[in-house]
Amino acid sequence: MADFYQTLGVSRNASDAEIKTAYRKLAMTYHPDRNNGSKEAEEKFKAITEAYDVLREPDKRAVYDRYGEAGLRGGSGGFHHVDLSEALSIFMRDLGGLGGFGELFASAASRGGGPRTGSDIKIAMPMTLTEVASGAEKTVPVKLLEPCDRCEGRGAEPGSAPTKCNTCHGTGEVRRAQRSFFGQVISVAPCPNCAGEGSVIAAPCKKCRGEGRVRGEKQIVVRIPAGVATGQYMTMRGVGNVGPRGGPRGDILIVFEVEEDPRFERDGEDLYTEVLVTYP
């Protein structure tokens, strides 16, 4: 049975801030979106989230410190190992969804020498308190860039094809050597002739003008976990705008906007209301 402190890599007298910092660092390493569906990473993510969810609450932490995991199972409300849905919900609740992860997932394909990744799409998602309490599934229309059907996304007119750039020889990069006080310095930059793609198009497609993509619209299904708050967001990977000339798709970011309910005041996961009680 794993020790929760060891799981997070903190001492038993760690402060709340140290526990949260340790969890954030580990979550950035093992989050499922960063590990291409790895079951090992998923299990690690669930384990560190479970440990964090216990140690972040003073009452649960006090019980765990005295009696261990067995004490949590015997307490009010019981204790169970979190599944992936619960782990993601806890992550979104305390760390604001996937905020701050965008730069970590930047594809190498967006650099020189290969197709560029399409841009991300941000969508505002209104939510009622009822939907927040139980989670929801919504179908949303999205306007985005799709592969051109005339050239099949290649950017070249049918019957022609892109050719290797004769400036960078297909690498998408050019190197320049300069002398400096510290010696010779080699700089690398995107090829100016092919814009870093490694190929050039002599006969651009007449429909997409060589971009390999056109504007379109489609419906996407969004499955939203319970407990989201205004400003938090989730990422749908690889379903955003398609990249130019065969580049992979970007992401769709769903930003939550929880509608206020005049009957309630929300504080984290708790709702408060005022009720007039009369006496006989």
N, C-alpha and C positions, 0 to 999 in steps of 0.2 A: 504494500500500500504506500503510494507516494506521499512524501511530506510536502504540504502546500508551500512552506517557506522555501524548500529546496527547489520545488517546481518553478518558482518565480526567481530563484537565485538571490534571495534576500535573507537577512538575519532575523531571528525571532523578535528582536526589539526594533525592527524597521518601522519608520514613521509611515503614516498614511500616504504622504507624498512620495516616499521611496517605493512603496508598494505599487502605486499607480504608474510611476515612471518605469519600473521594471516591467510591468504588464504591457505598457505601451510599446516598449522596445521589442519584447518578445512577440507581441501581436503583429508588429510590422514585419517580422521575419516569417511567421508561420500562418498569416492570414491566407485562407483558401484562394483568394483572388491573385495572390502572388506566386502560387505553387502549382498551377495548372492541374488541379484536381488530385494532387498527391494525397493518398489516404494517410500516410505517415504524418504529413504536415497538418492534416485535418485533426487527427487524434491529438497532436501536440497542442494545436490551437484550442481544442475543447478542454484539455487538461489545465492549461495556464489560465483560461477564462474561469474555469470552475474554482481554481485556487484563489484567483483574484476576487471573485464574487463573494467568497467566504471571508477573506482577510480584510476586505474593504469595509465591512460592517462590524462595528465594535462589539455588538452582542454576540454575533456568530464567532468572531475571532476569539472572544473570551472563552466561549464554550469549547472551541477547537483547541485552544492552548491548554485547557485543563483536562479534557476528555478525549481529544482527537476526533477523528471522523465518526467514530461510534457515538459520541456525545451529540453530534449534529443529527444523526438519524433518529435519536430518541427525543429530540426537542420538538417544540410545537412547530407545526408546519412540515416536519420531517426533513429529509435530505435525499437527493437523488443526483446521479451523475448527469450533467447537462448534455443535451444532444446538440447537433450543429445549429439548428434553428435558434435554440436558446442562447448558445454562445454568441452568435451573430447579433442577436437582440441586445445582449449585455454590452457587447462591443459598441454598437450604435448608440446605446443609451449613455454610456460614459465617455466615449471618445469621439462622439459626433459623427457616427457613420464611418465612411472611409476617408474623411478629410485628411489631407496631408499625404495621401498615398499616390496622388497622380504622378508626381515626378518619379516615383519608384517603378512605375509600370511602363515608362516610356520605351517603346519598342526600338530595337536597334535598326529595324527596317526604316525608321524615319530619318536615319542619317544617310550620308552619301553611300553610293554603291548598291542601291537597291530601291525597291518601291517605297514611297512615303506613306505613312499611316494617315488615314483620314482624321479629320478634326472631331472633337467630342461635341455632343449635343447636350444642352442643359434644359431640363423640363421642370417647371414648377408643378407640384402635386398637392392640391388642396385636400385636407383630411378633416373629417369630423371627429369629435371625441369618441363617438361610438366606434368608428373605424380604428382609431388609435388603440382602444381598449382590447379589441379582438383581432386586429390585423385585417387586411383586406386584399382582394385581387381586383385589379382594374385594367381595362383595355383602353389604350391611349393612342390617338392618331398622331403620327410623327412625320414632319416634312424633313426629308434628308436627301443626300446625294447617293444615287444608285448607279451601277455599271451601265454604260451606254449600250443599248441593244443593237445599234448599227455596227459598231466596231468590236463588240463583246468586251469592252473595257480596256482595249489595248491603246486607243487613241489614234490609231492609224486607219486610213481608209481601207475598206475591204479590198483584198487583192494585194495590199502592200503590208509592210511590217517595219517596226523600228529597227534601226541598225546601230551597231556598237559605236560609241563616241570615239572619234579618232584623236581627241585631245587627251582624254584620261584612259583610253583603251578599255573602257567598260568598268573601271573601278569607281567612278563617280567622284573621285578625289584628285586634287593636284597638290604636289608637294613643292615647296620652295625652300631653298637653302640660303641663309643669310649669315654674314659674319658679324659678330658682336664682340664686346669686350670680354665675354665669357667663352668665346670660341664660336664654332659653327652652330647655328640654330635651324632646325628643320620645322617648318610650319605646314600644317595640312588644312586645306579648305575645300569646300564643294567645288566641283568643276564648273566654271562659268559657261561652258559651251552646252552642257546637258543639264544644268541646274542640279547636279549631284545624282542624277538617275542612271548614269552609265550608258544611256542610249539616246538617240535622236530620231525624230520623226520627220521624214521628208514630205510625206503626203498626209497631213492631219485629217482626221475624220470630219466630215462636213456637218454632222449633227452635234457633236460635243466639242468641236474645234480643237481636237487633240488632247482634251483633258481625260477622256476615257470614262467620263461620268456625267450624268444628267440629273436634274431635280426630279424627285418623286415623293411618294407618300405611302406609308404602310401602317398597319395596326400592330402594336406591341402589347403583350400581357405583362403587367407588373405585379409581382407577389410581394406584399408589404408586411413585414413582421409587426407584431404588436409593440407598443411602447415608444414609437417614434415621436420626435418633438420638432418644432419649427427650427429650421436652419440645418438640421441633420440631413444627410443624403446617402443614397446607395448608388452603386455603380453597376450598370449592366454592360459587361465587357463584350467588345467585338460586335456590336449591333448598331453603331453610329454611322457617320458618313463614311462611304468607301473612299479609299485613297486614290490619288490620280494614277491613271494608267496601270491598273491592276494592284494598287497598294491595298493593304489590309484595312479593315474598318476600324474606326475609332470607337469610343464608348458613349453610352448615354448615361448622364447623371440625373437622377431623380431627386429633386430638392423638395423637402416636405414643408408645407405651410398648414399648420393646425389651426382650424377656425375656432375662435373663442365662443364659448357657450356661457350666456349670462347667468345660468343657474349654478355654475361651478367656478372654482378657482383651482388651478393646477399647480402642484409643487412636486416636480419629478414624476414619480409613479402614483402619487396620491392626489385625490380630488377632494376639495372642501366645499361645503355648501352651508347656508344658514337656514335653519328651520325654526319657525315660530311655534313654540310649545305653550299651550294654554293650560291653566289649572282650573279644576272645577270650583 
